Amino acid sequence: MDQIEWADFQKVELRIGTIISVEDFPEARKPALKLKVDFGEEVGVKKSSAQITDLYTKESLLGKQVVAVVNFPPKQIGPIMSECLVTGFHRDDGAVVLAVPDDNVPNGARLA
């Protein structure tokens, strides 16, 4: 495993946001959803594509707080420009379990 310096970790903007919009993404090569995530006043609302359809419905995601990287450059994914990376963990069966706080946190709060 490669080790990093504290300064490397500090470059990654991992922030809390609330999912405010969830749409189907039929154009995606693998099953995915289009998300809009509110990261508060400083960061704003960002779009993302997430391959999380194995464990989550559109209804279960709406209003859910998630941890996301907000300082990657935008990436074109089919017809959507993804502006953040919603984080999660792969299970043995390939399903993604979202990284979420266990209590409410203000949108935009940075991982400490």
C-alpha positions in Angstrom: 0.0 0.0 0.0 1.3 3.4 -1.0 1.6 5.9 1.9 0.7 9.5 1.5 1.7 12.6 3.4 -0.8 14.7 5.4 -0.5 17.4 2.8 -1.8 14.9 0.2 -4.8 14.1 2.2 -5.6 17.8 2.8 -5.9 18.3 -0.9 -8.9 16.0 -1.1 -12.1 17.9 -0.4 -14.4 15.3 1.2 -17.6 17.0 2.2 -21.1 16.2 3.3 -24.0 16.9 1.0 -27.7 16.2 0.9 -29.1 14.5 -2.2 -31.9 16.8 -3.5 -32.6 15.2 -6.9 -32.5 11.6 -8.2 -33.2 10.6 -11.8 -32.8 7.5 -13.8 -29.8 7.4 -16.1 -30.8 5.0 -18.9 -27.9 6.1 -21.1 -25.3 4.8 -18.7 -23.4 1.6 -19.7 -23.9 0.1 -16.2 -27.0 0.8 -14.1 -26.7 4.2 -12.5 -28.6 7.2 -11.2 -28.2 10.9 -11.8 -27.9 12.8 -8.6 -27.9 16.5 -7.6 -26.2 17.0 -4.2 -26.4 20.2 -2.1 -23.1 21.0 -0.4 -24.2 24.2 1.2 -23.5 27.8 0.4 -19.7 27.6 -0.1 -19.7 24.7 -2.6 -23.2 24.8 -3.9 -25.2 22.1 -5.8 -23.2 19.6 -7.8 -24.2 16.8 -10.2 -23.0 13.2 -10.1 -23.6 9.8 -11.7 -23.6 6.9 -9.2 -23.7 3.2 -9.8 -25.7 2.5 -6.6 -28.9 0.9 -8.0 -28.3 -2.5 -6.3 -29.0 -1.3 -2.8 -30.8 2.1 -3.2 -34.0 3.3 -4.8 -34.6 6.8 -6.0 -37.0 7.3 -3.1 -34.5 6.1 -0.4 -31.8 8.4 -1.7 -33.8 11.6 -1.7 -32.8 13.6 1.4 -29.9 11.3 2.3 -26.6 12.8 3.3 -23.5 11.4 1.6 -19.7 11.9 1.7 -18.4 13.1 -1.7 -15.2 14.4 -3.2 -16.0 17.9 -4.5 -12.7 19.0 -6.0 -12.1 16.6 -8.8 -12.3 18.2 -12.3 -15.7 17.7 -13.9 -15.9 14.5 -16.0 -18.2 13.8 -18.9 -20.2 10.6 -18.3 -22.5 10.2 -21.3 -24.8 13.2 -21.4 -24.1 14.3 -17.9 -21.1 16.3 -16.6 -20.3 14.8 -13.3 -19.0 17.4 -10.8 -18.4 15.3 -7.7 -17.7 11.8 -6.7 -20.1 10.3 -4.2 -18.2 7.8 -2.1 -19.0 4.2 -1.0 -17.6 0.8 -0.4 -17.9 -2.3 -2.7 -19.3 -5.4 -1.1 -18.1 -8.9 -2.1 -21.1 -9.1 -4.5 -20.1 -5.8 -6.2 -22.9 -3.7 -4.7 -21.9 -0.3 -3.4 -22.7 0.8 0.1 -22.7 4.6 0.4 -20.3 6.3 2.9 -22.7 8.3 5.1 -22.6 10.1 8.5 -24.4 8.4 11.4 -25.9 11.7 12.4 -27.0 14.9 10.6 -24.1 17.2 9.6 -24.3 20.7 8.1 -24.1 20.5 4.3 -20.6 21.4 3.1 -18.9 20.2 6.3 -15.5 18.9 5.5 -14.2 15.5 6.6 -11.9 16.1 9.6 
